[in-house]
Amino acid sequence: MRKACLLPRKGLFLCKITSKTIHKQINMTLEYKKNIFAELGKFLSQFSENESIKKENVLHNDLFFNDFLDLIELSQSHNGWYTPEQVYFAIRSWAEALTKENLDQWLSKYNLENVGGKTVGLVLAGNIPLVGFHDFLSVLISGHKVLVKTSSNDQHLLPFLAKYIMAVEPKMAEYITFTEGKLENFDAVIATGSNNTARYFEYYFKDKPSIIRKNRNSVAVLDGTESKEDFIQLGEDIFRYFGLGCRNVSKLFVPKNYKFEAFFEGIFEYQDVIHYEKYANNYDYNKAVFLMSNFKLLDNGFLTIKEDTSYSSPISSVFYEFYENTEELKKRLATDNEQIQCIVSKGIIENSIPFGKTQKPELWDYADNVDTIAFLSSI
C-alpha cells in the first residue's frame, strides 16, 4: 500500500503564510473542512482553456500553479480521451461547485457532528476527468478517512488535488491514502464500475456497508416544440466528454412520426468532434457495424442515430424510440429508473434537467440518486 505523500517538507514550510492561511487551526470542524475545499475551489478557478491567470490571493500558487498547468497538458498522454478542452471543463465545473455558499447549501440538511472516524474505500471509474471527486469530497467532508484506488485511466488528477488539500491543511494527510493494490483495512466502500464488475464488487464487499454503482445512461424526451438553441444545448449533453459519461444523453424519446431535421441542424455546431481521431475511429467502426447488420440509420457525418429500445448506445451514436402517450412514457421511465442517470426535457417529465446541464451537476445531485452523505452518516 502506498500512502499519498506530501510535497517536500522544505517547499511546504517556505510557503508565505498570509492572514487567510488556515493551517494553524487544529479542530477539524465541518466549517473548517468546508474552508479547505473552498480554498481548493479558488485554486481551480484560475484555470481556463482560453487563459489561465495566476491570482495573488490563492494559497500555495508558487508550489502548484505551474505544475497543474503541466499536468493538464499531459493528461491526454495519460488517457487519449482527456483532451485539454475536456479536462479544463471538468476543472471549471468543480471550481464553480466548490464555493463556501454551495458547500453550506449542500450540507445544511445533515447533522455530521458525531460522524467520522471510519475508513471508506473508493474504487473509482476513469471514464471522464475527476469522475470520482464527489465521492472523495463526500468522505472527507463527513469526517471519515478515504482509501482510494484510482482507475488506470485517471491516475494523476485526483492525487494532485489531494496534495493541494494537504498543503492547505497538512493534517489532511492523516485522512487520505491512495493504493495501487487491492483495498484492505476499510470499514465501508463506494465502488463504481460496469454491470459485470458490479457483480464482483457485490460479492467481494458483501460483508461491508457499500454503495455499488453500475452502468447507467441518460435520456432526453422531446415533444417537437424544441428550438434550435435547445438542440444546441442538447448537443452539449450528447458530446461533452465524447459521450463517455453516464450523464451524457445516449437515448432520445421522440413523438410518433417525429422528423429529425431540426435536431441535426442544432447539433451541427459540434461537427468538429469528428476531427478527433479516437472519436472518428469509433464513428467509422460503429457505423460500419450498423450498416453491415442492415440497420436503418440517420447520419450527419459525425453522429449516427438509430431506432433501438436499449438505453446504452456506442460512442458516436444515439438511439431513439418513438412514444405516443406521455403518461405511458413516464411509467416506462419510472420502471426503468435503475438504468437511467438523468432525464433531460423542457419540463415534460417532472424533475427533469434542462438541456445543456447534464454535465454540470450540483453538489447535492447524487449519482444513481443515492444520498452519499446519508450513507456515510450511517456507517
C-alpha positions in Angstrom: 0.0 0.0 0.0 1.4 3.4 -1.0 0.3 6.4 1.1 -0.2 9.7 -0.7 2.9 11.8 0.0 3.1 15.4 0.9 5.2 17.8 -1.0 8.8 18.1 0.1 8.9 19.5 3.6 11.2 22.3 2.5 8.8 23.6 -0.1 5.8 23.3 2.2 7.3 25.3 5.1 8.8 28.0 3.0 5.3 29.0 1.8 4.3 32.5 2.6 1.7 32.4 5.4 -1.0 35.0 4.9 -3.8 36.1 7.1 -6.1 33.8 5.0 -4.0 30.7 5.7 -5.9 28.3 7.8 -3.0 25.9 8.8 -2.9 26.9 12.4 -6.4 25.8 13.1 -6.4 22.5 14.9 -10.1 21.5 15.4 -11.2 19.8 12.2 -14.8 21.0 12.4 -17.2 20.8 9.5 -16.9 24.6 8.9 -13.1 24.2 8.8 -13.3 21.4 6.3 -15.6 23.5 4.1 -13.0 26.2 4.1 -10.3 23.8 3.0 -12.4 22.7 0.0 -13.4 26.3 -0.7 -9.7 27.1 -1.0 -9.4 24.3 -3.5 -12.2 25.8 -5.4 -10.4 29.1 -5.5 -7.3 27.4 -6.8 -9.2 25.6 -9.6 -11.0 28.8 -10.6 -7.7 30.1 -12.0 -7.6 27.6 -14.9 -9.4 28.0 -18.2 -8.9 26.7 -21.7 -8.8 30.3 -23.0 -6.4 31.7 -20.4 -5.2 30.6 -17.0 -4.5 33.5 -14.8 -2.4 33.2 -11.6 -4.1 35.1 -8.7 -2.3 36.6 -5.8 -4.9 35.6 -3.2 -4.7 31.9 -3.8 -2.8 29.7 -1.3 0.3 27.9 -2.5 0.2 29.0 -6.1 4.0 29.1 -6.1 4.1 25.4 -5.4 1.1 24.2 -7.5 0.0 26.6 -10.3 2.6 25.8 -13.0 2.7 22.1 -12.1 -1.1 21.9 -12.6 -0.9 23.6 -15.9 1.7 21.0 -17.0 -0.5 18.1 -15.7 -3.5 19.4 -17.7 -1.4 19.5 -20.8 0.0 16.0 -20.2 -3.4 14.5 -19.4 -4.1 13.4 -22.9 -0.8 11.4 -22.9 -2.1 9.5 -19.9 -5.6 9.0 -21.4 -6.3 9.8 -25.0 -9.9 10.9 -24.2 -8.7 13.5 -21.7 -8.1 16.4 -24.1 -7.2 19.7 -22.6 -10.7 21.0 -23.5 -12.4 18.2 -21.6 -10.0 18.5 -18.6 -10.5 22.2 -18.4 -14.2 21.8 -18.5 -14.1 19.3 -15.6 -11.9 21.7 -13.6 -14.1 24.7 -14.2 -17.2 22.7 -13.2 -15.6 21.8 -9.9 -14.3 25.4 -9.4 -17.9 26.6 -9.7 -19.2 23.9 -7.3 -16.6 24.3 -4.6 -17.7 27.7 -3.1 -18.5 28.2 0.5 -22.1 29.1 -0.4 -22.6 25.8 -2.3 -20.9 23.8 0.4 -23.2 25.4 3.0 -26.3 24.7 1.0 -25.3 21.1 0.3 -24.6 20.2 3.9 -27.2 22.3 5.7 -29.7 19.4 6.0 -27.3 17.0 7.6 -26.1 16.5 11.2 -22.5 15.5 10.9 -21.5 16.3 14.4 -20.9 12.7 15.5 -19.9 11.3 12.1 -16.4 10.2 11.2 -13.6 8.0 12.3 -14.1 5.3 9.7 -12.0 4.4 6.7 -14.0 4.3 3.4 -12.6 2.6 0.4 -13.2 4.1 -3.0 -12.9 2.2 -6.2 -13.1 4.9 -8.9 -14.0 4.9 -12.5 -11.9 6.8 -15.1 -14.3 7.4 -18.0 -14.3 11.2 -17.6 -11.8 13.5 -15.7 -12.2 13.6 -11.9 -15.4 11.5 -12.1 -14.7 10.2 -8.6 -14.1 13.5 -6.9 -17.6 13.8 -5.5 -17.1 10.6 -3.5 -13.7 11.7 -2.4 -15.1 15.0 -1.2 -18.1 13.4 0.5 -15.9 11.0 2.5 -13.6 13.7 3.8 -16.2 16.4 4.4 -18.2 13.9 6.5 -15.1 13.3 8.7 -14.0 9.8 7.5 -10.7 8.7 6.1 -10.5 7.9 2.5 -8.6 4.9 0.9 -8.6 5.5 -2.9 -8.0 3.0 -5.7 -7.9 5.1 -8.8 -8.8 3.9 -12.3 -5.8 3.2 -14.5 -7.4 5.7 -16.9 -7.3 8.6 -14.3 -4.3 8.2 -12.0 -3.0 11.7 -11.8 -5.6 14.5 -11.5 -7.1 13.4 -8.1 -3.8 12.7 -6.4 -2.6 16.2 -7.5 -5.7 17.8 -5.9 -5.2 15.7 -2.8 -1.7 17.1 -2.5 -3.0 20.6 -2.8 -5.6 19.9 0.0 -2.8 18.6 2.2 -0.7 21.7 1.6 -3.7 23.8 2.7 -4.1 21.7 5.8 -1.2 19.2 6.5 -3.4 17.3 9.0 -5.4 16.1 6.0 -2.5 13.7 5.2 -3.8 11.6 8.0 -7.1 11.2 6.2 -6.0 10.5 2.6 -4.4 7.3 1.3 -4.0 6.1 -2.3 -3.3 2.4 -3.0 -2.3 0.6 -6.2 -3.2 -2.8 -4.8 -6.4 -4.3 -3.5 -8.4 -2.5 -0.8 -7.6 -3.6 2.7 -8.4 -2.4 6.2 -11.5 -0.4 5.4 -14.9 -0.1 7.1 -17.2 0.7 4.1 -16.8 1.1 0.4 -18.1 3.0 -2.6 -17.3 1.2 -5.9 -18.1 2.3 -9.4 -17.9 0.0 -12.4 -19.7 -1.8 -15.2 -22.6 -4.2 -14.6 -20.1 -7.1 -14.8 -17.7 -5.6 -12.3 -20.6 -4.7 -10.0 -21.3 -8.4 -9.5 -17.7 -8.9 -8.4 -17.9 -5.9 -6.1 -21.2 -7.1 -4.5 -19.5 -10.5 -3.7 -16.2 -9.1 -2.6 -17.6 -6.4 -0.4 -20.7 -8.3 0.8 -19.6 -8.0 4.5 -19.1 -4.2 4.4 -21.6 -1.3 4.1 -21.4 -0.3 0.5 -22.6 1.7 -2.5 -22.1 -0.3 -5.7 -22.7 1.7 -8.9 -23.4 0.0 -12.2 -23.9 1.1 -15.8 -26.4 4.0 -16.2 -27.3 6.2 -19.2 -29.2 9.4 -19.6 -32.1 10.2 -21.9 -33.8 13.2 -23.5 -37.5 13.5 -24.0 -38.5 15.7 -26.9 -42.0 16.9 -27.9 -41.4 18.7 -31.2 -41.5 22.2 -29.8 -37.8 22.5 -29.2 -35.9 25.4 -30.7 -32.5 25.4 -32.4 -31.0 26.8 -29.2 -32.5 23.8 -27.3 -30.8 21.4 -29.7 -27.5 23.3 -29.4 -27.7 22.8 -25.7 -28.7 19.2 -26.1 -25.6 18.7 -28.2 -23.6 19.6 -25.1 -25.3 16.8 -23.2 -24.5 14.4 -26.0 -20.9 15.4 -27.0 -19.3 16.6 -23.8 -16.6 14.1 -22.8 -17.2 12.5 -26.2 -20.3 10.9 -24.7 -18.4 8.7 -22.3 -20.2 9.8 -19.1 -23.2 8.3 -17.5 -24.8 11.8 -17.5 -24.3 12.0 -21.3 -27.6 11.7 -23.3 -27.4 8.4 -25.2 -31.1 7.9 -26.0 -33.9 10.2 -27.3 -37.6 9.6 -26.8 -39.5 11.4 -29.6 -43.2 11.7 -30.6 -44.6 9.3 -33.2 -43.6 10.4 -36.8 -41.0 12.8 -35.4 -38.7 14.5 -38.0 -35.1 14.9 -37.1 -34.2 17.9 -39.3 -34.3 20.4 -36.5 -32.3 18.2 -34.3 -29.5 17.7 -36.8 -29.5 21.5 -37.6 -29.0 22.3 -33.9 -26.2 19.8 -33.2 -24.3 20.8 -36.3 -22.3 23.1 -34.1 -20.5 20.1 -32.8 -19.2 18.9 -36.1 -15.6 19.4 -35.2 -15.8 16.4 -32.9 -15.1 14.2 -35.9 -11.6 15.7 -36.3 -10.6 14.0 -33.1 -9.0 10.7 -34.1 -10.3 8.4 -31.3 -13.9 9.7 -31.8 -13.6 9.4 -35.6 -12.4 5.8 -35.3 -15.4 4.9 -33.2 -17.7 6.7 -35.6 -16.3 4.7 -38.6 -16.4 1.4 -36.8 -19.8 1.7 -35.2 -21.4 3.0 -38.4 -19.9 0.1 -40.4 -21.2 -2.5 -37.8 -24.7 -1.0 -38.1 -24.7 -0.9 -41.8 -23.4 -4.5 -42.1 -26.2 -5.5 -39.9 -28.7 -3.8 -42.2 -29.9 -1.4 -39.5 -31.6 1.7 -40.7 -29.6 4.8 -39.7 -29.8 8.6 -39.8 -26.4 10.1 -40.2 -25.0 13.6 -40.4 -21.3 12.8 -40.9 -20.3 12.8 -37.2 -23.2 11.2 -35.4 -25.5 8.3 -36.3 -28.9 7.9 -34.7 -30.7 4.5 -34.7 -34.1 3.3 -33.6 -33.4 1.0 -30.7 -35.1 0.1 -27.4 -31.7 0.0 -25.5 -30.5 2.9 -23.4 -26.8 2.3 -23.9 -25.6 3.5 -27.4 -22.0 3.2 -28.5 -19.7 6.3 -28.9 -20.7 8.5 -31.8 -24.2 7.1 -31.9 -27.5 8.0 -30.1 -30.5 5.7 -30.0 -34.1 6.9 -30.3 -37.5 5.5 -29.7 -41.0 6.8 -30.5 -43.7 7.4 -28.0 -47.4 8.0 -28.4 -48.5 8.9 -24.9 -46.6 11.0 -22.4 -48.2 9.3 -19.4 -47.2 5.9 -20.7 -43.7 7.1 -21.3 -43.5 8.4 -17.7 -44.4 5.0 -16.5 -41.8 3.4 -18.7 -39.1 5.7 -17.4 -40.2 5.1 -13.8 -40.0 1.3 -14.4 -36.5 1.6 -15.9 -35.2 4.1 -13.4 -32.3 1.9 -12.3 -30.9 2.1 -15.8 -31.3 5.9 -16.1 -29.0 8.5 -14.6 -30.6 11.7 -15.9 -33.7 12.7 -17.8 -33.5 15.9 -20.0 -36.6 17.7 -21.2 -38.4 21.1 -21.4 -40.4 20.2 -18.3 -42.3 17.3 -20.0 -41.0 15.0 -17.3 -41.2 16.0 -13.6 -37.8 16.8 -12.1 -36.0 16.6 -15.4 -32.9 18.5 -16.2 -32.8 21.5 -18.7 -31.0 21.0 -21.9 -27.2 21.6 -21.6 -27.0 20.9 -17.9 -26.3 17.2 -17.5 -22.6 17.6 -17.1 -23.0 20.5 -14.6 -24.4 18.7 -11.5 -24.8 20.5 -8.2 -23.1 19.1 -5.1 -26.5 17.7 -4.0 -27.1 15.9 -7.3 -26.1 12.3 -6.3 -25.1 9.6 -8.7 -27.8 7.0 -9.0 -30.0 9.1 -6.7 -28.2 7.5 -3.7 -27.5 10.1 -1.0 -23.8 9.6 -0.3 -23.7 11.8 2.7 -26.6 9.9 4.3 -24.8 6.7 3.7 -21.6 8.0 5.2 -23.6 9.2 8.2 -24.9 5.7 8.8 -21.7 3.7 8.9 
